[in-house]
Amino acid sequence: MKRTAPLITRDDQFFWDGVAAGELRLQRCARCNRMRHPPAPVCPFCHSLDWRVDRASGRGTLYSYVIPRHTPIESGGDPVVVALIELEEGARLVSNLSGAAIDEIRNGMPVEVFFADFENGLRLHQFRPARR
């Protein structure tokens, strides 16, 4: 399956390097210690410019989701679940949810990250229902 490659910038290079390595990396403020996503030069909570990169657990819950009526051509016609994931570290990020029947998807369901390889060597983070 084909997917559109992300536009990588100076601010999020560390995130995409982590995805390529099979890790979910997020910014953590060096002053208030909160994790944040998307990456930004300034902490939205305390306005500090000091931050570090930490590896996230990859576990969280499905905060919200949408199933677009018109699936992207690149999906091959399969429904795509666009998910807002709340990680156990507190940050939220947008991804896709795979491996769940549409009628079983519920806000609050436990999920975990996995990394999927697509055409042209593209690797993306995805989420699936957490294994029990």
C-alpha positions as CSV (number, residue, x, y, z in Angstrom):
1,M,0.0,0.0,0.0
2,K,1.2,3.5,-0.7
3,R,1.2,6.4,1.7
4,T,2.1,10.0,1.4
5,A,5.5,10.8,3.0
6,P,5.5,13.4,5.7
7,L,7.2,16.7,5.2
8,I,10.1,16.6,7.7
9,T,11.4,19.8,9.2
10,R,14.2,20.8,11.6
11,D,11.6,20.8,14.5
12,D,10.4,17.2,14.0
13,Q,13.4,15.4,12.5
14,F,14.0,13.6,15.8
15,F,10.4,12.3,15.7
16,W,10.7,10.8,12.2
17,D,14.2,9.4,13.0
18,G,12.6,7.6,15.9
19,V,9.8,6.2,13.7
20,A,12.5,4.9,11.3
21,A,14.2,3.2,14.2
22,G,10.9,1.8,15.6
23,E,10.6,4.2,18.5
24,L,8.0,6.8,19.4
25,R,10.0,9.9,20.5
26,L,8.5,13.0,21.9
27,Q,9.7,16.3,23.3
28,R,9.8,16.8,27.0
29,C,10.1,20.2,28.5
30,A,13.3,20.6,30.6
31,R,11.5,23.1,32.9
32,C,8.0,21.8,33.6
33,N,8.8,18.1,32.6
34,R,5.6,17.7,30.4
35,M,5.6,15.7,27.2
36,R,4.3,17.4,24.1
37,H,3.3,16.8,20.6
38,P,3.5,18.1,17.9
39,P,7.1,19.2,18.3
40,A,7.6,22.9,18.8
41,P,10.5,25.2,19.8
42,V,8.6,26.6,22.8
43,C,6.7,24.7,25.5
44,P,3.0,25.6,25.3
45,F,2.6,25.1,29.1
46,C,5.5,27.1,30.6
47,H,7.0,28.8,27.5
48,S,10.5,27.4,28.1
49,L,12.8,27.1,25.1
50,D,14.6,24.2,26.8
51,W,13.6,20.6,25.9
52,R,14.9,17.1,25.5
53,V,13.8,14.0,23.5
54,D,12.3,11.1,25.5
55,R,11.1,7.7,24.2
56,A,7.3,7.2,24.8
57,S,5.9,3.9,25.9
58,G,3.7,3.7,22.8
59,R,0.7,2.7,25.0
60,G,-2.4,4.9,25.4
61,T,-6.1,5.2,24.7
62,L,-8.2,6.2,21.8
63,Y,-9.3,9.7,22.6
64,S,-11.3,10.3,19.4
65,Y,-11.5,9.1,15.8
66,V,-13.1,9.7,12.4
67,I,-13.7,7.5,9.4
68,P,-13.6,9.7,6.3
69,R,-16.5,9.1,3.9
70,H,-14.2,9.4,0.9
71,T,-11.2,7.2,1.5
72,P,-7.9,8.3,0.1
73,I,-6.9,6.8,-3.3
74,E,-3.7,5.6,-1.7
75,S,-5.7,3.4,0.8
76,G,-6.9,1.1,-2.0
77,G,-10.5,1.7,-1.0
78,D,-10.1,0.3,2.5
79,P,-11.6,2.4,5.3
80,V,-9.0,4.5,7.0
81,V,-9.5,5.3,10.7
82,V,-7.9,8.6,11.6
83,A,-7.3,8.4,15.4
84,L,-6.3,10.9,18.1
85,I,-4.3,8.9,20.6
86,E,-3.8,10.0,24.2
87,L,-0.5,8.4,25.3
88,E,0.0,7.4,28.9
89,E,2.6,10.1,29.2
90,G,-0.2,12.7,28.6
91,A,0.6,13.9,25.0
92,R,-1.9,13.4,22.2
93,L,-1.0,12.6,18.6
94,V,-2.8,11.9,15.4
95,S,-2.2,8.5,13.7
96,N,-4.2,5.7,12.1
97,L,-5.9,2.8,14.0
98,S,-5.6,-0.6,12.4
99,G,-6.6,-4.1,13.3
100,A,-10.0,-3.4,14.8
101,A,-13.4,-4.0,13.3
102,I,-15.2,-0.7,12.7
103,D,-18.1,-1.7,15.0
104,E,-15.6,-2.5,17.8
105,I,-13.9,0.9,17.9
106,R,-14.7,2.9,21.0
107,N,-13.3,6.0,22.6
108,G,-11.2,5.0,25.6
109,M,-10.1,1.7,24.2
110,P,-6.5,0.8,25.1
111,V,-4.1,1.0,22.1
112,E,-0.5,0.4,21.4
113,V,1.9,1.7,18.7
114,F,3.4,-0.4,15.9
115,F,5.4,0.6,12.9
116,A,4.3,-0.2,9.4
117,D,6.5,-0.2,6.3
118,F,4.9,1.1,3.1
119,E,6.1,1.5,-0.5
120,N,9.3,3.4,-1.2
121,G,10.8,2.5,2.2
122,L,8.4,4.7,4.1
123,R,7.8,3.7,7.7
124,L,4.9,5.3,9.7
125,H,3.7,4.9,13.3
126,Q,0.2,3.3,13.5
127,F,-1.9,2.1,16.5
128,R,-3.8,-1.1,17.1
129,P,-6.0,-2.4,20.0
130,A,-3.6,-3.3,22.9
131,R,-2.8,-6.9,23.3
132,R,-4.1,-8.3,26.5
